[in-house]
Amino acid sequence: MTGPAPVRIGVVGYGLMGRAHCYGYRVAPMLRRLPVTPVVTVMSGRDAAAVAAAAAAYGVPEHVTSWRSLVEREDLDIVDICTPPGTHAEIAAAAAAAGKAVLCEKPLAATYAQARAALYAVTAAGVRHAVGFNYRRLPAVALMRRMIADGAVGEPRLWRASFLSDEFTDPATPYDWRFDRTMGGTTIADLGSHLIDLALWMVGEISAVCAQSQTFIGRRTLTGGGTAAVTVDDASSALLTFSSGARGTVEVARAAIRRPCDFTVEVNGSAGTLAFDYARLNELWFGAADDDPATYGMRRIRAEHPSHPYAADWWPIGQGVGYGSTFANQAADLLADWPGGEWTPDFGQGARVQAVCEAMERSAAGRRWVPVAEIAPDDSGPPARVQLPRRPASPASG
Ligand SMILES: NC(=O)c1ccc[n+]([C@@H]2O[C@H](COP(=O)([O-])OP(=O)(O)OC[C@H]3O[C@@H](n4cnc5c(N)ncnc54)[C@H](O)[C@@H]3O)[C@@H](O)[C@H]2O)c1
């Protein structure tokens, strides 16, 4: 092999995210001159034939059916977790104990307690850790955050976001982990965690939430026959109070017909407004209080100029990027200074997102405002050891 030395990665899970992460590692060296060459050496999955087929398709030379055998391999530097959220903390803890850096898909876990346990494990082991909040790495979203931090909108006062999908609208969609609360399948965890991460990143800590949730289709068919109760929300929305005094709203739904993956984020500050719409993901809308009133309104920024985040790594201006680019940007960011460099967002951020998501669930269940400190009273101190839930040694996490 020519070029920089390999950094060896094991990917746990071969579904949508296993594929996206393998794509990201493959493309990253084409974007930036990295000090190492990412090589996905092995992939794990519970179904031997399916993981073999996936590994062949993604160009991964080895595959195993046990994530434990993957994390314990001595030839790996990084374990990349792409399984359902309810499995994340246990896999992350084992990978950290084996001395591996850990990239974990979002949300960090199914509960705040699990997220804290994962944070404790990586902190105690002294390994690098990051959560895959990939939408941060869209050029327009990164530019939005940079402009807010640079004061373009003044002091943020209002933040609103929605994430709409039609994933759960067909009653014939069979039961899988996405309908199982213990696996972290809630719509709040799945779609909401992305938005809450962006809220915390752009505007700062959230102190309290008031949420409502609804499940419209209560039972789903099992592939082996029979039905199972759905234990997740189809849709949720919440009012948010930020520690800064800013106010926010968030809506997430997998019950929105003909809305495939539509998310919007807007911030209104004391001096301006910024708005992002994923359907036009290379653009950002901006208006400032001191703009010439003769052209009153918002202007469209093309977030593709070489001066914009990530844009210089990609295509000539006007060509744009897409969803897959976020995974390549993520891989390039994490490996840019390997084995040094900062990994962000880290498990601490993942745990803060989890606390807000859990506060939303508690608020909806109890029909009351819930302070985030009620979920995360320990957030400012070092992570305490938290017992991970003991799950049967079944093939539940492969
Ligand atoms: N960042 C994003 O844009 C994005 C998009 C989709 C999913 N995700 C996240 O990625 C993770 C994986 O999601 P996905 O869409 O790739 O899932 P998927 O269902 O497509 O794949 C899941 C993988 O995990 C394995 N697995 C291990 N234990 C399992 C269990 N108990 N039940 C079911 N599968 C199990 C499966 O074999 C499979 O390889 C989740 O945390 C999800 O929230 C992130």
The ligand as an SDF file (V2000), in Angstrom:
LIG
                    3D

 44 48  0  0  0  0  0  0  0  0999 V2000
  -26.9750   10.0140   11.2630 N   0  0  0  0  0  0  0  0  0  0  0  0
  -27.9980    9.6580   10.4940 C   0  0  0  0  0  0  0  0  0  0  0  0
  -28.3600   10.3380    9.5280 O   0  0  0  0  0  0  0  0  0  0  0  0
  -28.7320    8.3740   10.8180 C   0  0  0  0  0  0  0  0  0  0  0  0
  -29.6920    7.8530    9.9250 C   0  0  0  0  0  0  0  0  0  0  0  0
  -30.2920    6.6360   10.2470 C   0  0  0  0  0  0  0  0  0  0  0  0
  -29.9640    5.9730   11.4190 C   0  0  0  0  0  0  0  0  0  0  0  0
  -29.0570    6.5340   12.2760 N   0  0  0  0  0  0  0  0  0  0  0  0
  -28.6840    5.8580   13.5380 C   0  0  0  0  0  0  0  0  0  0  0  0
  -27.7820    4.7930   13.2090 O   0  0  0  0  0  0  0  0  0  0  0  0
  -28.0180    3.6650   14.0540 C   0  0  0  0  0  0  0  0  0  0  0  0
  -28.3330    2.4470   13.1850 C   0  0  0  0  0  0  0  0  0  0  0  0
  -29.4480    2.7670   12.3650 O   0  0  0  0  0  0  0  0  0  0  0  0
  -29.6450    2.0890   10.9140 P   0  0  0  0  0  0  0  0  0  0  0  0
  -30.6700    2.9070   10.2090 O   0  0  0  0  0  0  0  0  0  0  0  0
  -28.3330    1.8630   10.2760 O   0  0  0  0  0  0  0  0  0  0  0  0
  -30.2860    0.7040   11.3470 O   0  0  0  0  0  0  0  0  0  0  0  0
  -30.4970   -0.6070   10.4630 P   0  0  0  0  0  0  0  0  0  0  0  0
  -31.7030   -1.2780   11.0110 O   0  0  0  0  0  0  0  0  0  0  0  0
  -30.4260   -0.2750    9.0030 O   0  0  0  0  0  0  0  0  0  0  0  0
  -29.1940   -1.4760   10.8220 O   0  0  0  0  0  0  0  0  0  0  0  0
  -29.0140   -1.9110   12.1280 C   0  0  0  0  0  0  0  0  0  0  0  0
  -27.7950   -2.7720   12.2170 C   0  0  0  0  0  0  0  0  0  0  0  0
  -27.6250   -3.0990   13.5840 O   0  0  0  0  0  0  0  0  0  0  0  0
  -27.6590   -4.5160   13.7500 C   0  0  0  0  0  0  0  0  0  0  0  0
  -28.3050   -4.8120   15.0360 N   0  0  0  0  0  0  0  0  0  0  0  0
  -27.6540   -5.1050   16.1630 C   0  0  0  0  0  0  0  0  0  0  0  0
  -28.4900   -5.3160   17.1860 N   0  0  0  0  0  0  0  0  0  0  0  0
  -29.6980   -5.1490   16.7140 C   0  0  0  0  0  0  0  0  0  0  0  0
  -30.9720   -5.2430   17.2990 C   0  0  0  0  0  0  0  0  0  0  0  0
  -31.1260   -5.5770   18.5840 N   0  0  0  0  0  0  0  0  0  0  0  0
  -32.0230   -4.9860   16.5170 N   0  0  0  0  0  0  0  0  0  0  0  0
  -31.8730   -4.6550   15.2190 C   0  0  0  0  0  0  0  0  0  0  0  0
  -30.6710   -4.5520   14.6070 N   0  0  0  0  0  0  0  0  0  0  0  0
  -29.5930   -4.8090   15.3450 C   0  0  0  0  0  0  0  0  0  0  0  0
  -28.3740   -5.0560   12.5400 C   0  0  0  0  0  0  0  0  0  0  0  0
  -27.9630   -6.3740   12.2930 O   0  0  0  0  0  0  0  0  0  0  0  0
  -27.9090   -4.0740   11.4590 C   0  0  0  0  0  0  0  0  0  0  0  0
  -26.6260   -4.4580   10.9910 O   0  0  0  0  0  0  0  0  0  0  0  0
  -29.1280    4.0830   15.0120 C   0  0  0  0  0  0  0  0  0  0  0  0
  -28.5590    4.5720   16.1840 O   0  0  0  0  0  0  0  0  0  0  0  0
  -29.8370    5.2130   14.2510 C   0  0  0  0  0  0  0  0  0  0  0  0
  -30.4760    6.1410   15.1150 O   0  0  0  0  0  0  0  0  0  0  0  0
  -28.4220    7.6900   11.9790 C   0  0  0  0  0  0  0  0  0  0  0  0
  1  2  1  0
  2  3  2  0
  2  4  1  0
  4  5  1  0
  4 44  2  0
  5  6  2  0
  6  7  1  0
  7  8  2  0
  8  9  1  0
  8 44  1  0
  9 10  1  0
  9 42  1  0
 10 11  1  0
 11 12  1  0
 11 40  1  0
 12 13  1  0
 13 14  1  0
 14 15  2  0
 14 16  1  0
 14 17  1  0
 17 18  1  0
 18 19  2  0
 18 20  1  0
 18 21  1  0
 21 22  1  0
 22 23  1  0
 23 24  1  0
 23 38  1  0
 24 25  1  0
 25 26  1  0
 25 36  1  0
 26 27  1  0
 26 35  1  0
 27 28  2  0
 28 29  1  0
 29 30  1  0
 29 35  2  0
 30 31  1  0
 30 32  2  0
 32 33  1  0
 33 34  2  0
 34 35  1  0
 36 37  1  0
 36 38  1  0
 38 39  1  0
 40 41  1  0
 40 42  1  0
 42 43  1  0
M  CHG  2   8   1  16  -1
M  END
$$$$
